[in-house]
Amino acid sequence: MICKVTRAEIFQYLDGELSRGERAQVEAHLRSCPDCSRLVTTERAFRATYLDRLRPDPVPENVRERVIRLLDALPSRQSSPSRPGRLGRLGVMAAMVALVILGGILGLSVRDVWKGPNASVIQLADASVDQHQKLARGLLPFDIAMASPRQAEEWFRSKVDFKVSIPDLRSEHLAFLGGRISHLTGVDVVALGYRVNDKNVSLFVIPEEQYRRLGLSETPKFKVVNRRGYEVVVWRSHGTGYALVSEIGGQPCLVCHSPEEKLELTPAPAAHRS
C-alpha cells in the first residue's frame, strides 16, 4: 500500500472501523513505513492526552432525565403561532448552538436521540469531519472573519444563491469565528466556524436542492454518527440542509430544533461507531 492510501485509512484504523483484512494491510504497511508509523504514534499520543484523559465523567442519570423531560416539554409546532421563515431558521440554529453548550456542560449524548445512519449520511459525515479538521487547524482560512453574524450574513447574500441565516447569540461560552464558501462531496456549501467552551465547532449549510439529492429519509429528523472521534449530526429545516461537527469533551449534545418544534426522542441504542 502506498502512503497516500494508508494515511486516508489511519483514522478508521485507530477507531477500529476497518475490516480484519484491511487492518492487516495497514499494519503491514506501518511496519515498513517509518513516516506512517510515526503518524499513528503521534495520533495515539494526541488522543491519550487530549481526548481520553480529558473526557468528562458521564452526567448523573437523574440530571440527564431532567434535561430530556425539559426538552420534550417544549410546545409543538401545532400549538404555536406561525412565525416568519427567518425567525424559524434562526430558532433552529440558536437552539443548536445552545444545546451544544448544554451538552458540553451536562454530558448529554447525541446517542440519546440516535437512529442508525445510512451510506449517504456516512459519506457526508466523513467529508464534514475532513473540512472541520482543516478549518480548526487553519488550513482552510475563513473568507470572512472578525465580523458579526449579521455582517457575515450580508457578505454571503452576495456570494451564494441560497439563504444563509446566522443567529447573533451572545454568550460567554460561544464565539462566532467566521465563515467561508466550501465544498462537501462536490457541493458548494457555506461553512461557519464557532468556538464553544474552548472547542471548535463547524456548521455546514447545504442548499436545499443539493441536500435533497442525497436521498436521505425525513425520519429520524436528526441523523447522528461518530466519525474519527467527532460527533456529526445531519438534518434539514425549512428546506435547507445542515451538518454539524463537534468534539466537546467527547460527549457533545448535537440535537437542535426550533423553539416551536417538539423534540421527538427515541430510545438510546447500544453504543455504535460508524
C-alpha positions as CSV (number, residue, x, y, z in Angstrom):
1,M,0.0,0.0,0.0
2,I,1.2,3.5,-0.8
3,C,1.4,6.1,1.9
4,K,-1.4,8.2,0.4
5,V,-3.9,5.3,0.6
6,T,-2.7,4.3,4.0
7,R,-3.0,7.8,5.5
8,A,-6.5,8.0,4.3
9,E,-7.3,5.0,6.4
10,I,-5.3,5.8,9.5
11,F,-8.2,7.3,11.5
12,Q,-10.5,4.4,10.6
13,Y,-7.7,2.1,11.7
14,L,-7.3,3.8,15.0
15,D,-11.1,3.9,15.5
16,G,-11.4,0.2,14.8
17,E,-13.6,0.7,11.8
18,L,-11.6,-1.4,9.3
19,S,-12.3,-5.0,8.4
20,R,-9.8,-7.7,9.5
21,G,-8.2,-7.8,6.1
22,E,-7.9,-4.0,5.7
23,R,-6.5,-3.8,9.2
24,A,-3.8,-6.4,8.4
25,Q,-2.9,-4.5,5.3
26,V,-2.5,-1.2,7.2
27,E,-0.4,-2.9,9.9
28,A,1.9,-4.5,7.3
29,H,2.5,-1.1,5.7
30,L,3.1,0.5,9.1
31,R,5.9,-2.0,9.8
32,S,7.7,-1.0,6.6
33,C,7.0,2.8,6.6
34,P,8.6,4.9,9.4
35,D,6.7,8.0,8.4
36,C,3.2,6.4,8.6
37,S,4.2,4.6,11.8
38,R,5.3,7.9,13.3
39,L,2.0,9.5,12.3
40,V,0.0,6.7,14.0
41,T,2.1,7.0,17.2
42,T,1.6,10.8,17.2
43,E,-2.1,10.5,16.8
44,R,-2.4,7.9,19.5
45,A,-0.4,10.1,21.9
46,F,-2.7,13.1,21.0
47,R,-5.8,11.1,21.8
48,A,-4.4,9.8,25.0
49,T,-3.5,13.3,26.1
50,Y,-6.4,15.4,24.8
51,L,-9.3,13.1,24.2
52,D,-9.3,10.1,26.6
53,R,-7.8,11.8,29.7
54,L,-9.8,15.0,29.4
55,R,-13.1,13.2,28.7
56,P,-15.6,14.2,31.4
57,D,-17.3,11.7,33.6
58,P,-20.8,10.8,32.5
59,V,-23.6,13.1,33.7
60,P,-25.7,11.6,36.5
61,E,-28.7,9.8,35.2
62,N,-31.2,11.9,37.1
63,V,-29.8,15.1,35.6
64,R,-29.9,13.5,32.1
65,E,-33.5,12.6,32.6
66,R,-34.5,16.1,33.8
67,V,-32.9,17.6,30.7
68,I,-34.7,15.2,28.4
69,R,-38.0,15.9,30.1
70,L,-37.4,19.6,29.7
71,L,-36.7,19.4,26.0
72,D,-39.6,17.0,25.5
73,A,-42.0,19.5,27.2
74,L,-41.3,22.2,24.6
75,P,-44.5,23.2,22.8
76,S,-45.2,21.6,19.4
77,R,-45.4,23.4,16.1
78,Q,-49.2,22.9,16.0
79,S,-49.7,24.7,19.3
80,S,-47.5,27.7,18.5
81,P,-48.4,30.8,16.4
82,S,-46.9,31.0,13.0
83,R,-43.6,32.9,12.7
84,P,-41.7,34.3,9.7
85,G,-39.4,31.9,8.0
86,R,-36.3,33.8,9.0
87,L,-37.2,33.6,12.7
88,G,-37.8,29.9,12.3
89,R,-34.4,29.3,10.8
90,L,-32.7,31.4,13.4
91,G,-34.6,29.5,16.1
92,V,-33.2,26.2,14.7
93,M,-29.7,27.4,14.7
94,A,-29.9,29.2,18.1
95,A,-31.3,26.0,19.7
96,M,-28.5,24.0,18.0
97,V,-25.7,26.1,19.4
98,A,-27.4,26.4,22.8
99,L,-27.7,22.7,23.1
100,V,-24.1,22.1,22.0
101,I,-23.1,24.2,25.0
102,L,-25.6,22.3,27.2
103,G,-24.2,19.0,26.0
104,G,-20.7,20.1,26.7
105,I,-21.6,21.1,30.3
106,L,-24.0,18.2,31.2
107,G,-22.6,15.4,29.0
108,L,-26.0,14.8,27.3
109,S,-25.0,12.4,24.5
110,V,-26.4,12.6,20.9
111,R,-26.8,8.9,21.2
112,D,-29.9,9.6,23.3
113,V,-31.7,10.6,20.0
114,W,-29.8,8.3,17.6
115,K,-31.1,6.0,14.9
116,G,-28.7,4.2,12.6
117,P,-27.1,6.1,9.7
118,N,-27.0,5.0,6.0
119,A,-24.3,5.3,3.4
120,S,-25.2,8.8,2.3
121,V,-25.1,10.1,5.9
122,I,-21.7,8.5,6.5
123,Q,-20.2,9.9,3.3
124,L,-21.4,13.4,4.2
125,A,-20.2,13.0,7.8
126,D,-16.7,12.0,6.6
127,A,-16.5,15.0,4.3
128,S,-17.7,17.3,7.1
129,V,-15.1,16.0,9.5
130,D,-12.3,16.5,6.9
131,Q,-13.4,20.1,6.4
132,H,-13.8,20.7,10.1
133,Q,-10.3,19.5,10.8
134,K,-8.9,21.7,8.1
135,L,-10.9,24.7,9.4
136,A,-9.8,24.1,13.0
137,R,-6.1,23.9,12.0
138,G,-6.2,27.0,9.8
139,L,-5.6,25.0,6.6
140,L,-8.8,26.5,5.2
141,P,-8.9,30.2,6.1
142,F,-12.2,31.9,6.5
143,D,-13.4,34.1,3.6
144,I,-14.9,36.4,6.2
145,A,-13.6,36.7,9.8
146,M,-13.5,39.3,12.6
147,A,-17.1,40.1,11.7
148,S,-20.5,39.9,13.4
149,P,-23.0,37.3,12.4
150,R,-25.1,39.9,10.7
151,Q,-22.2,41.2,8.7
152,A,-21.4,37.7,7.6
153,E,-25.0,37.1,6.5
154,E,-24.8,40.2,4.3
155,W,-21.5,39.0,2.8
156,F,-22.8,35.6,2.0
157,R,-26.0,37.1,0.5
158,S,-24.0,38.4,-2.5
159,K,-21.8,35.3,-2.8
160,V,-24.2,32.3,-2.8
161,D,-27.7,31.7,-4.3
162,F,-29.2,30.2,-1.2
163,K,-30.3,31.7,2.1
164,V,-27.8,31.7,5.0
165,S,-29.1,32.8,8.4
166,I,-26.7,33.2,11.3
167,P,-28.1,33.8,14.8
168,D,-26.5,36.6,16.7
169,L,-26.2,34.7,20.0
170,R,-24.5,36.4,22.9
171,S,-22.9,34.0,25.4
172,E,-19.6,33.8,27.3
173,H,-19.4,30.2,26.1
174,L,-19.8,31.0,22.4
175,A,-17.8,32.9,19.8
176,F,-18.6,33.2,16.1
177,L,-15.2,32.9,14.3
178,G,-16.2,33.4,10.6
179,G,-17.3,31.6,7.5
180,R,-16.2,30.5,4.0
181,I,-17.7,29.1,0.9
182,S,-16.5,25.5,0.9
183,H,-17.2,22.1,-0.8
184,L,-18.7,18.9,0.6
185,T,-18.9,15.9,-1.7
186,G,-18.7,18.1,-4.7
187,V,-21.3,20.6,-3.5
188,D,-20.9,24.3,-2.7
189,V,-21.8,24.9,0.9
190,V,-21.3,27.6,3.5
191,A,-19.0,26.6,6.4
192,L,-19.4,28.5,9.6
193,G,-16.9,28.3,12.4
194,Y,-17.7,28.7,16.2
195,R,-15.7,28.4,19.4
196,V,-17.8,26.7,22.1
197,N,-16.2,26.3,25.5
198,D,-12.7,26.4,24.0
199,K,-13.6,23.8,21.4
200,N,-14.1,24.3,17.7
201,V,-17.5,23.6,16.2
202,S,-18.2,23.7,12.4
203,L,-21.7,24.1,10.9
204,F,-22.2,23.4,7.2
205,V,-25.2,24.9,5.4
206,I,-26.3,22.9,2.4
207,P,-28.6,24.2,-0.4
208,E,-32.0,22.6,-0.5
209,E,-31.6,21.0,-3.9
210,Q,-28.2,19.6,-3.1
211,Y,-29.4,18.2,0.2
212,R,-32.4,16.6,-1.5
213,R,-30.1,14.8,-3.9
214,L,-28.5,12.9,-1.0
215,G,-31.7,10.9,-0.8
216,L,-31.9,11.0,3.0
217,S,-35.0,9.9,4.7
218,E,-37.0,12.5,6.6
219,T,-37.0,10.2,9.7
220,P,-35.4,10.4,12.0
221,K,-35.0,14.1,11.7
222,F,-31.6,14.2,13.3
223,K,-29.1,11.7,11.8
224,V,-26.1,11.3,14.1
225,V,-22.9,9.4,13.6
226,N,-19.5,9.2,15.3
227,R,-16.6,9.6,12.9
228,R,-12.9,9.6,13.9
229,G,-13.7,10.8,17.4
230,Y,-16.2,13.6,16.2
231,E,-19.9,13.7,16.6
232,V,-21.7,14.6,13.4
233,V,-25.4,15.5,13.2
234,V,-27.2,16.0,9.8
235,W,-30.7,17.3,9.4
236,R,-32.9,19.5,7.3
237,S,-35.1,22.5,8.3
238,H,-37.2,24.8,6.1
239,G,-35.7,23.1,3.1
240,T,-32.0,23.9,4.0
241,G,-29.7,21.1,5.0
242,Y,-27.2,21.2,7.9
243,A,-24.2,19.2,9.0
244,L,-22.7,20.0,12.4
245,V,-19.3,18.7,13.6
246,S,-18.2,18.9,17.2
247,E,-15.9,17.3,19.7
248,I,-16.8,18.8,23.0
249,G,-15.5,16.7,25.9
250,G,-16.2,13.7,23.8
251,Q,-19.9,13.9,24.5
252,P,-21.5,16.9,22.6
253,C,-25.2,17.4,22.5
254,L,-25.8,18.0,18.9
255,V,-29.5,17.8,18.7
256,C,-31.1,21.1,17.6
257,H,-34.6,22.1,17.0
258,S,-36.7,25.3,16.7
259,P,-38.5,26.6,19.8
260,E,-41.9,25.8,18.2
261,E,-41.0,22.2,17.4
262,K,-41.4,19.3,19.8
263,L,-38.3,17.2,20.1
264,E,-39.0,13.6,19.4
265,L,-36.7,11.4,21.5
266,T,-36.0,7.8,20.6
267,P,-34.7,5.1,22.9
268,A,-30.9,5.1,23.0
269,P,-29.4,2.0,21.2
270,A,-26.3,0.2,22.1
271,A,-23.0,2.1,21.6
272,H,-22.2,2.5,17.9
273,R,-19.3,3.8,15.9
274,S,-19.9,4.2,12.2
